[in-house]
Amino acid sequence: MKVIQDTISQEKLQHYLNLTKLARAKATPIHPDGSQESEMLAVLLRMADDYTSDANYFMENGDYIRAFGAINYAHAWIDAGIKLKLLDGHGDDNLFTLP
């Protein structure tokens, strides 16, 4: 019988926060500054950074459920940048959902 876990531990949450931090650091822009693509990427990365900030805020206040949701949104914005070919994931299919 499979056990379904319905809580998020601080350790699990910290794992996903770190994973997203690594992804944000590793993904690099493909297009030059000032291009239309770089402007679109700036929007995606701003969303990723805002959701990461929200995740940290929620975690610090003990709301692990909202923190977990926010960090997953943050990572999804980074993945979107990879899928849209605005970011280079450098072949890392552990951190990113590569095209």
C-alpha positions, -999 to 999 in steps of 0.1 A, spaced: 0 0 0 14 34 -10 15 60 17 5 95 7 22 123 25 0 153 31 25 176 48 56 194 36 87 192 58 111 221 62 138 199 47 117 191 16 108 227 12 145 237 15 153 211 -11 130 228 -36 141 263 -27 177 252 -33 168 234 -66 152 266 -79 181 287 -68 205 264 -87 183 265 -118 181 303 -117 219 306 -115 225 280 -142 201 292 -169 216 318 -191 201 342 -216 203 332 -252 195 365 -268 215 398 -266 204 426 -242 180 450 -258 164 424 -281 127 417 -280 135 383 -266 155 397 -238 127 419 -228 103 389 -227 129 370 -207 131 399 -182 94 395 -175 97 357 -170 127 361 -147 110 388 -127 81 365 -121 105 337 -110 122 361 -87 90 374 -72 76 339 -66 109 329 -50 107 359 -27 71 349 -19 82 313 -11 109 326 13 84 349 30 59 321 34 85 297 47 98 322 72 63 326 85 57 289 88 33 286 58 50 257 41 21 249 19 21 284 3 59 284 2 59 251 -17 33 263 -42 53 296 -48 86 279 -53 71 255 -78 56 285 -97 91 301 -96 107 271 -111 80 268 -137 87 304 -149 124 294 -154 114 263 -172 91 284 -195 122 305 -204 140 273 -214 110 260 -234 106 293 -252 143 292 -261 149 324 -241 172 306 -217 199 280 -222 196 251 -197 230 238 -207 217 203 -212 208 199 -175 177 177 -175 178 174 -137 171 211 -132 150 218 -163 124 203 -185 144 205 -217 129 209 -251 
